[in-house]
């Protein structure tokens, strides 16, 4: 397998972006579960739909910077259970 540093720039950027999207989704799921927050509650507090949340958590989609900011702001105010 070729190292990312050996790949053409565009291919390396694409792989890096997919990794970042996947890691963001994994982190979101972990933080949401730690705080006992359902997708419905997250939707009600942030306006990010349950489908968008589910897609992000499994690494299949990304959110806009605004959506990420709203989720981050909400999660920071929630206590870990």
N, C-alpha and C positions, 0 to 999 in steps of 0.2 A: 504494500500500500504506500502510495506517495505521501510524503510529509506535506502539510499545508504550506510550508515555506517554499516548496518546490513547485507548487501549482501555479497556473496562470492566475493573475491577480483577480479577475472577475470570478473565477471558480472558487478561489479562497475566500473572497468576500461573501459569496453565496453560502458557503458552508459555515462560516463564522456567524452570519446572520441567523441561519437556521438553529445553530447551537444556542445563541442568545435568546431566541424566541422560545425554544424548548426549556431552557433554564428559567426564564421568567415565569413560564407556566407552572413548572414544578414548584418554584418558590411561592407563587400565588396560592396554589393548592395547599401547600404546607402551612402558610400563614393563616389562610382561611380556616383550615381544620383546627389549628392551635387555638384559635379564638372562638371556635364553635359557631362560625358564621355560615349560613346556607347560601346557596347561589341566589335564591329568591331575596334574601335579606340584602345581599351585596347589590343586586339589581335595584332594589327599592331605594338604597342609600346612594347609589352612584349613577344609575341610569344605564349601566352596561348590561345588556341583555344576558339571560341565562345561557343562550346558545353561544354568544361571544365568549362568556366566561368558560364554558365547557370546552370550546374550541381552543382557547388559549391554554387552559390547564393541561390539555393533552398534546400541546405543541403544534397544533394544526393551523393556528392563525396568530396574528399579532394584533395589538391594540394601538390606537392612536396615542400620542403623547398626552393629550388631554384626558383620555380614559385612564391611562396609567396613573396620572396625577390624582384624579378623583379617587381611584381605588387606594392608592398609597395614603392619601390624606385620611380616608375613612379607617383603614387598617391601623394607622398610627394611634388613633383614638381608642382602639379596642384593647381590652386587657386579654392576656393569654390565660386560658382556663386550665 
